Every structure is written in C-alpha cells, then in structure tokens.
Amino acid sequence: MKSVGNGFRPSGGEIKSFAEYMENGFPNVEGWVHHGHGSMLSMIAEMQDGAEITGHVGEIGVYHGKLLIALAHLTAAGSKVTALDVYDDQAKNLDGAGVGSLARLRENIDRFGPPDRDYAFLQADSLALTSSDIVTLMRERGPFRMFSVDGCHTAEHTYNDLMTAQNLICPGGVIILDDFMQPHWPGVTEAVNLMFSRTVPRVWPFLYCFHKLYFVGAGWHAPFLTEVQRRFGNLPEARPVAMFGHTALALY
C-alpha cells in the first residue's frame, strides 16, 4: 500500500453542499451509482449526526469518485477522505470493472468536492493488505463512519474487503457494499454468503436498494432499520425481508 498524489489540495470548485452535488455534480461524474442513493446517504448522515457518531469516510474501488465525493460532502470540515484503488496499475484490476484514472479522480474532486477535507489516495490491491496495513489505515485515517466497498468483484476480494471494512468502521458506522445480487457480478453475493457462513459478523444488513447492501453494527441495527422503515417503508417498492437471520428493508 503506497500513497499516490501526495499533497493534493482541491481548489474548491462550483459545488458547496451535498444537495448541490447530487443535483449538479453527481450527474457529471463518471460511474455507475444510482441517484437514489442520495436519499439513503443523507438519512444515514442525519442519523449519525443526531447520535453523535463521528468518524471519517473511505472507499475501496473509487473509479472517478462519483460516490466518494458524495461521502466527502457528508463530513465536517477537516475530516479525512480515503480513496483506495489500484488506479493506473490495471494489471491488478482482475475483473476489469471500471478502468479508473487517478488524474481524472483528482480533477473531479477539484471541481465537485469540498476543499477543506484531508484527501488521501492509497494504491494497493486490497486483497494484499496485511494486518499491519489495516492497523496503520485505522490509526492514520480512521475510524470511518461510512465506508464503501466497490473494489474487485471476485468472491475472494469482496469477502476480504468486507472483513477489512468491518474492522475500520466506528460504532454506528455503515458499510455500503456495491453490486449485491447484481447478476453480472455473482462473486459479490457469494462473498456475503461466505461472510455469514464462515464468521459471526459484527455488522448486519438493514437496507438493500439499487444493488447496494447497507450494513451497520449489530448494536445499531434496530434504530437504523426503524428509521429506514419510517422514511421509506410505505413506498410501493419497499418490503421487509429476512436476510442472513436479520431484517432489512428492500427497495426494488
């Protein structure tokens, strides 16, 4: 794991808030994140702020920053924003999902991201992270209150990334897993099955929508589930479902 793009300081572009980014920036950043996640992320941030759950944000597999910039806008000034990817070392992009560019990521952050954040760009194959790397990441960049897993979509990588994320989030922190039950990427769904069959996870799913599965620590599952059901449970596409022994709200 090495730092790339050291000393990056965004100039502060045209976007000043999360709502403004979702309306005017999000559609102009390359990527495959559904716009509907904006409502979910905003709700999570409101809940965390109300419960005084503090921490930073990060993502494994950032592509050009479509989701990462949204997460950055949901943090306070001075917060840490960590982007871990293989970037231009595409020999390690084993599944060919999103040929990203560090230069393009930085351009998008410069244009659309909040300037008063501490950005770090870490280049690594996440499967190769050692225990020491994860401890260093937690000490220097964590803990994380929101952490997105959207890296290599093989079962091995995704399982490993979920276990890494579980160790990096703070109490009340949320993991956002991309492409769960997405038929083009069956390894992601297999990885969640492996996590719940091989281990006793400390995080439980509470929301599934637009092919992303949201997890929160077991002790926070009930209030998060209650809130998503209050806000979205009456939608015609909403249904409570049993998932790995826990209840989650599915919007589909």
QUIMO-V781313 format. One record per helix or strand of 2 or more residues. SS is the DSSP state (A for helix, B for strand). FROM is the first residue (numbers start at 1). LEN is the number of residues. Records with the same first field share a line. If there is no record, write none. Layout:
SS = FROM-LEN, FROM-LEN
//
This chain:
B = 2-3, 56-5, 80-6, 118-6, 144-6, 169-10, 203-7, 212-6, 238-6, 246-6
A = 18-11, 37-14, 66-8, 90-3, 102-11, 126-3, 131-11, 155-14, 186-13, 218-15
//
